[in-house]
């Protein structure tokens, strides 16, 4: 079924999220919607899926104008969505999740058997191996995503929207997803693929529409280069390669010695892990999300206490130190979830900049905050880190993701650091800001800071790292040089030990 | 050591906290609209419950104007009485006598303001202090004990009583804070239970032979000596130095919350405990400090109730509902120091006006209903936004795209 969006306009107050967007997706086509975070991709798809109503414009399906008042209408019309965060109930089985919201019944009784049949039928058609009775929480992430796809297909979706589907996948799982997308396309489904990852777009898309600041800025062909696509996306030329001199590593600064960490349920999430980061080098931790990286970073800061092992900072044991002591010892920390752990959204930029220095100098004297000093400092950092804001007294929650992250980076890098732990430093950050943040991290390295970068984006790990440690199931499966090819890293991320 | 792995609780904000933050960070217009709407609904209740209106409605179809006149009479009469009691008695002979009503309102607002400052302090730290009653009883008991148990000169006497009452309230608050910080027990449940403990301790102390029991046959304290009472500000008016204390405490709480390093940490913990902890702020210490400071303020309110408002032997009902009413005041004042002062004065007017309404023959329960409605409307900002088109933060949320 042909999907046509005509002149879709959606405003929120004074912000124009979608400005007369036209988009046509043919059956049997993978149409990539490429744009930075905040460009308006998700708004457009929420309009399509009936979660938002457009102020102006039309949605046509197979030539018929549609008026969706909610996702139910969109689903009935044949639109399916595979969300970035899966909309599955973890304790339900695959078949039960499939029924959810559309429960087949025989009389008053739920017809589970027909749901199971449906799972098997669709699995067989696309060669998925999915047990309808498996509980969602027991399945790997890649398989959970397939359940989402099956769920959409079971409702006869003819237009399928994938919203940033690869964020949680290993490179291999990503490849498998791409082949599923091709299969669906060949079966005649119209596919909208939302992403900001250039490589994937070039690999799988038949057509590419780039949107920026709520407007369609152009169509591109999959043969365009990364640089061309990035320029279109950002609106200026972008330096995708991080310029950095070879590292000049110094003394062992951060030493993790046989660290073991358990989660609140008692599962070992980090298992007998040892790693050393030297002054003046960047060590990247690669791995698929959920392999213990989060807990490892939190343990270094003292947020989580390890079961056993030691954390040494320039030789000093900080394993049992609270975060205050660790921060004071010269550790900078960029948490992976900035809105959850890094920032207080209702606080101003200035207040967020002093968040980890709320005692004593330079911002506090005699228990009172030195407003003038703080304002001066904030103005300076806003300038230095290019935070786009009307004023340093703007609430952080009103900034874009990239600018929020710059506030975090500015705060952490404005202390005297020995070690910088950066978790997902550019997650949800626009391409322009990624470039800036990467430069700042390299600059910190060149100033002699020992940097540990944790990222699930392989491109980021490869761009920044002098050495790469690959983490799988709480262990480091290998430490390899920064220029190790993607395929090899991918195998290691799937747990294959590869001799360094 | 237990077998539980040593993972530190991240202190995720609960759904309740999210709702609270929405109220506190909401538009101040919502507060005004809530008050206006509540008074409107109150008018309907006045009319419906009025016997004259009920009688006239019996022959509505014969003479509908009678009903309308009766409705008008009941509402106008009730609010006129309310106005005379709470703001200005225009029937009084002189202006000086007329304004006694407002002085009475300030007088009645004093404990509400002080207690609300305490409750609001915990709201800003993301905590719910529902233990106002217990802390008031503790403050009143220990402050009262200083009053009739010691012999001190004028001025010094009430000051010492206030300090001791503050410490007593702070102790009760700190107990709740420590239980929350170290065991994870929810402060709402703990503070409610501490209310019962405080109440029963006071009842025990007021038993014959108990440490606080006075001479009489009823379970009351001895009379506080003249030297211990809060001095009146102006001869002939009921408002005492306690109101000045309330203003001073408001200024202090404003500085603490908006300008001090401690207040910064307290607000950080309230808005996002996970981020505060990541930034090295000791959330457990802040929890205990916030609850102790809150208890201290509420304890002072208890001393004020005993030595400023009551000024006579008192019993275990000395709190007079102030501990709970202060929660409403703190919410209406959005837990901002000066906002709570203003909301406290409004509620003082309610308290004084209700008395006059009762004297004039109207049901003063309506005032309680209006106060409850205010909370309801505050807690339901979507409803108010829908009715009046007020947006939650004066601006729409930016698109997430």
Contacts between the chains, C-beta under 8 A, distances in Angstrom:
chain1	res1	chain2	res2	distance
A	10	B	399	7.4
A	12	B	396	5.1
A	12	B	397	6.7
A	12	B	398	6.3
A	12	B	399	4.6
A	13	B	395	6.2
A	13	B	396	3.8
A	13	B	398	8.0
A	15	B	396	7.8
A	15	B	398	5.5
A	15	B	399	5.7
A	17	B	399	3.6
A	17	B	401	5.4
A	37	B	401	7.6
A	38	B	399	8.0
A	38	B	401	5.6
A	39	B	401	6.2
A	40	B	399	7.0
A	40	B	401	4.3
A	41	B	401	5.8
A	42	B	400	6.3
A	42	B	401	4.6
A	43	B	399	5.1
A	43	B	400	7.6
A	43	B	401	4.2
A	44	B	401	7.6
A	214	B	401	7.8
A	262	B	5	3.9
A	262	B	7	7.0
A	263	B	5	7.4
A	263	B	7	6.9
A	264	B	5	6.8
A	264	B	7	5.0
A	266	B	4	7.9
A	266	B	5	5.4
A	301	B	278	6.9
A	303	B	8	6.6
A	303	B	10	7.6
A	303	B	277	6.6
A	303	B	278	6.4
A	304	B	7	5.7
A	304	B	8	6.6
A	305	B	6	4.5
A	305	B	7	6.8
A	305	B	8	6.5
A	307	B	5	6.4
A	307	B	6	7.3
A	322	B	280	7.6
A	322	B	282	7.0
A	323	B	277	6.5
A	323	B	278	6.6
A	323	B	279	7.6
A	323	B	280	4.4
A	324	B	280	3.9
A	324	B	281	7.6
A	324	B	282	6.7
A	326	B	280	7.7
A	327	B	279	7.6
A	327	B	280	4.5
A	328	B	280	7.6
A	333	B	278	6.8
A	335	B	278	5.6
A	340	B	272	7.7
A	340	B	274	5.5
A	340	B	275	7.1
A	341	B	274	5.0
A	341	B	275	5.3
A	341	B	278	4.5
A	342	B	275	6.1
A	342	B	278	6.8
A	343	B	272	7.6
A	343	B	275	6.0
A	344	B	268	5.7
A	344	B	271	4.7
A	344	B	272	4.6
A	344	B	275	5.3
A	344	B	276	7.5
A	345	B	271	7.5
A	345	B	272	7.3
A	346	B	21	7.6
A	346	B	25	5.8
A	346	B	271	5.3
A	347	B	267	7.6
A	347	B	268	7.2
A	347	B	271	6.7
A	351	B	264	7.1
A	354	B	264	7.6
A	355	B	268	6.5
A	355	B	275	7.0
A	355	B	276	7.6
A	355	B	279	4.2
A	355	B	281	8.0
A	356	B	279	3.9
A	356	B	280	5.3
A	358	B	261	5.4
A	358	B	264	5.3
A	358	B	265	5.2
A	358	B	268	7.3
A	358	B	279	7.5
A	358	B	281	6.4
A	359	B	261	6.5
A	363	B	261	7.9
A	364	B	261	4.2
A	367	B	260	5.3
A	367	B	261	5.5
A	367	B	262	6.5
A	368	B	255	7.8
A	368	B	259	5.8
A	368	B	260	5.6
A	368	B	261	6.9
A	369	B	259	5.9
A	369	B	260	6.7
A	369	B	261	5.9
A	369	B	264	6.1
A	371	B	259	7.6
A	398	B	398	6.7
